Amino acid sequence: MCVEKTPWEQVIDFHGHTCPEIALGFRVAQIAMRELGIRPAPTSQLLVTAYTHSCAIDAFQVLNRATYGRGTLTVNEKKQHDYHFQYTGTSEGLQISIRSEILDHLVGIHEHTNTREKQNKYLEAIQLILGSEETLFCTIQKV
C-alpha cells in the first residue's frame, strides 16, 4: 500500500529535518500559492527571490517548484526574511515579509547546548510560526 505524503512531509523529507526556518518557508510558500492563484499560462514559471539564505528556501523548491538549477530561485542576500514571487509573463508580483515579532522568537534558538532544551525551543517556534494569525505572521503586498 502506498500512502501519499502531505506537503509538510514532502518539505521535511527534502530538507532532511524539522526546524523553525523550514516551517517559516512552508508557511510563506503556501501563502504565495494562495495569493498568486492559478498559473496564468501553462508555460509560465514562478520566479522566487529570497533576501536571505536560510532553510526556508527548501520549502519553495518543493511547494513552488522554484529551483536554482532552472534559474527560478535566486537569493539576494540582505539578511532579511523578505520573499518576492512572480510568474513569468506577468507584471504583478507578491512581496511577503516576516514580521519582526516572529523573527524575534528565532534569535538565539540554535545556541542551546542541551538537546532537549533545543528541541523544546524548536517546537515552540514551529508552533508559533504555523499557528499565528497571518496578519501577525507577515505582511503581504502586491507589487
N, C-alpha and C positions, 0 to 999 in steps of 0.2 A: 504494500500500500504506500502511495506517495502522498505526502502532505505538503501543500504549498506553504511557503514561509510568508509571514507578514512582511510588509515593507520595513518595519523596525528590525526584524530578524535578518532581513537581507542586508541592511546597512551595517548591523553589528558583525555579521559574517564577513563582509567585505573589509571592514575596518580592523577586525581582529579582537576587539574588546569593547566593553561599555565604558564610556566616560562622559563627563558633562559637556564637553565641546561637540561630541558626536550627537548628543541629544539636541544641542543648540542647532547644529546643521540640519538635523532631521526636521525640526520644527520649522526652520526657515524654508527649507525645500518644499515642505507641504504648503506653507502659506503662499509661496511663489506659484506653485502649480494651481492653487485655487484662484489666486488673483489674476493670473495671466489667462486662465481658461484654456480653451481648446487651441491647439496649434493652428495658426492662420492659414497655412498651406502645407500639404504633405511633404514638401521639400524643405520647409523652414526648420531651422535648428535653434535650440535655446542656447544663447550665449550667457555665461555666468562669469562675473568678475567679483572676486573676493578681495577685500582690502586688508586681510591678514591671513597668514599661512597657519592654519590650525586644523585640527582633526575634523572640524565642521565640513570642510570641502569634500571629504569622502562621501558624505550624505548626498551632495549634489551630483557626484559621479553615478551613484546608484539610482536615486529617485528622479533626477532631472536629466540623466543621460548626458551630462556635460563632462568632457574629459580633456586632459592635457593633450593626449595624442591626436585628437581630431581638431584641436585648437578652439574648442568651445568652452574651455575653462581656463581662466587666467587669474593670477594673483598679482595684485599691485600693492606690495607691502607698505602699509601705513600704520600697522598695528591697531587697526580699528575694526570692530565687528560690524562692518557695513558690507552689504552684498547687492550687486546690481544684476538684474535679469532682463533679457530682451531677446525676442525672437528675431532671427534674420528676416530681412524684408519688411520690417515694421519700424516705425519711428518712435513708438511708445515703449518705454521701459518701466521697470519697477525697482525702486530702491528700498531695501529693508535694513533698518539699523536697530541693533540691540540696545535696549535702554541701559543706562549706567547702573541702575539699581540691580539689574540681573547680573551684570558683569562684576559688580562688587562682591557677589557671592562666590565668584570663581577665583578671586585674588588669594594666592597662597594655598589653594586647595591641594596642590601637589607636594607640599612641604611636610606633611605629616610623616613621622617615622614609624609610627605604629600602624601596621597593616589594617587592623580592624577599624581604627580611627579614620584612616584614609578612605576605606570602603564606606563608612558611615557618612563622611563628608561628600563623597561622590554621589551616594544615593540621595542625600538631601538636595544637592544641587540639581541632579537629574529630575527629581520630583518637582522642584521649583520651576525649572525650565519647561518641562512638559505640562505642568499643571496650572501655571499662572495665566490669568486673563491675557488675551492677546494685546490689549491696549497697555498693559503693564509690562509685557514682554518686549515689544518692539514698536517702532514707528514704520508705517508703510506709506510710501509716496510714489505716485505715478510721475515719471519724468519723461 
